[in-house]
Amino acid sequence: MEKVVKSVKQVGDFESQYGHFYKWLLEFEDGFKGEYLSKTETQNKFIEGQTASIEVTTRDYNGTTINKIKPASTFQGGGLKSNTSSKMSKEEWNAKDKKKEIAIAKQVSLKCAIDYCIANDGGPAEIIEIADTFTEWIINDVKPKSTNNGTDLPF
């Protein structure tokens, strides 16, 4: 919610389990009042005469309801700012996802090929050839061709 700050008064400080806090009483032009807790002695979130975006929660203390005020969060999540120049198209996301999918498939295939070659005395060239076969099956569903004797090609 948006409100214009009428007055800001520091009314003390205290220690809590979360550190040292400074307590401020805020009053807005519409008559709304509440308290704001700051970690710094010279807060700069609420300036008299300026409009502030606030979030309000209430708590009861000895039968009195207290409005707890804090600046409204501007966090947008996802790690991306809503700047149009940084937005990716659906096609760009799909291409990025496909590239990541292929990289993961290659890693898995390489591990499997290494395990196979360790068990069957294969060398580096054979590892890559077998890994490519596994990757082709994972990504494109292309199964290795079988020979008549039951062994799969290329290994």
Disulfide bonds with the S-S distance in Angstrom:
none
